[in-house]
C-alpha cells in the first residue's frame, strides 16, 4: 500500500520528490506505527483479560478505497483544472482531516448500529469487498506471470492452510516472497523474462536518507474550499466507520472481541494527526484480521508492521522494495487474505443466512465490475455516457442498473443483507425498519447513487433529483408490513421493539 501511495503521488498527481519523500511518507511513518502500537496495546489488554495467548491485533494502515478516492477524485481533478500539484495536496490534506472528524462522530453511533445489524449483513459486505477488491486483481496479476505466482501461492497454501513446516523453520510468507523474487531475477538474468529492472534498483538508492516528519498548517489552507470536500468526505467518512464496524465484527467472529468506539476514535485521530503531518491518506483498521489470525499473527505482528513501515518511509526505501521484489511474489498473499475473509462470512453465521450473505456481497461486486468497465471504456477513449445504455444493454452490459446497485456499496450491502436476514428469521418489523433506513439513504444519495443529492457545482450548492430506488425500499416496507399484519406482528408495539431492542442471537434456541 505504501508503494501505491508513492507511485500515485509521483506519477499521477505529479507531486515533487521533496513533498512525497519529505512530507507524505514521513507522515505515514508516524501515523501508522502509532496506530499499530495502539492496536497492539488493545490486543495485549484483551489477552490479559481473557487469559488467552492466541489474540490477534487488528490490522491497521492506509485505507485502500480512500487512497484511490483522494488521488483520483480530489487531487487529480485540481491538477487537470490548472491547479498546481501542491494545491491538490493541500486539498487532499483538508479532505483527510474532514474524514477524520466524521469518523470521530461515528464513534458515538457505530456501536449502536453494530448491535442492531445482523452479523451476516456485516460479514457479507466484507466478503464482497474481499472477493471483488482484494482477491480479483491479485488473481489476475498472478496469472500474468503464473510461473512465479503459482509456486509462491503453493507455499502459502501449504504453510498457512495445511500447517506444513517449511525448511529450516522459515516462515511460509517470507519463504514465498524469497522464492518468488529468486525466480524473477533468475529468469531475468537468463534472458527468459524482462520483468525486472536493474536500473530501477540503482535509481532507488538516490532516495536513501533520513526524512523526519514536519508538522504544518497546509491542511488549514485546503479547508478554504470546504463545501466541495464535504460532498465526498461525508459519504467516505461514513464508509470508513461502517467498514471499521464490520471489521470489528469480523474479529469478534474469529474470537477477538474489541471495543468499537476505541477503534473508531483511533481511526479518526490517526486521520487528523496524519493530515497535519502531511498525509492526505486517512489510515484505518482494514480488512484482514481473520487472515492474519489464520497464519499465526498475534500481537507482535502489528508492532512489526508499524516498525517496518516507519523504517521504509523514514529512510526512503519504498522504491528499492518495488524494484527488487516482483509484484507476482506479493499478490498471492493478498489473494489468500481475501479468501479467508470471504470464507468467514459463511463459516461464522447460521447456514440459513447464506442467501443474505451473498446479497450483502453483490453491491461491492457490482461496484468492482463498473470500475472494470469504466476503465476499459476509458482506455478506448470513451465512456459509458458516450456509448449509451442501448448499445451497452445490447452487448449484455446492464450498465445503469449496475451503477445504481453498486452505489455506496458497503452501506447498501449492509442494508440489503440485514433486510434479508430479518425476512429469513421472520423478524418483519426489523425488516421494515431497515427498509425505511434504506429509503432514506437512497433518497439522499448515500446508497444506490453516483453522488449525494446535495452537491456543489462551481461553488454553488445544487440539490439534485433522487432516483426511484427510495420508492422501491418504501414499497418493500409496505409488503413486509402487510405480511406482518396478517401474522399479527405489524403493530406499533412491534415496530417500537424493533427500534429499541437489539435482535436476538441467531444461534439461540428457538430462532426461526
Secondary structure, DSSP 4 states (H G I P E B T S, - for coil): -HHHHHHHIIIII---HHHIIIIIHHHHHHHHHHHHHHHHHHHHHHHHHHT-S---PPPEEE-HHHHHHIIIIIIHHHHHTT--HHHHHHHHHHHHHHHHHHHHHHHHHHHHHHHHS-HHHHHHHHHHHIIIIIIHHHHHHHHHSHHHHHHHHHHHHHHHTS-PPPGGG--HHHHHHHHHHHHHHHHHHTTS-----HHHHHHHGGG-S-------SHHHHHGGGHHHHHHHHHHHHHHHHHHHHHHHHHHHHTT----HHHHHHHHHHHHHHHHHHT--S-EEE-S-HHHHHHTT--SHHHHHHHHHHHHHHHTT-HHHHHHHS-GGGTHHHHHHHHHHHHHHHHHSS-GGGHHHHHHHHHHHHHHHHHHHHHHHHHHTT--HHHH-HHHHHHTT--HHHHHHHHTTHHHHHHHHHHHHHHHHTT-HHHHHHHHHHHHHHHHHTSSSSSS-SEEEETTEEEE----THHHHHHHHHHHHHHHHHHTT--SHHHHHHHHHSPPPPTTSTT--
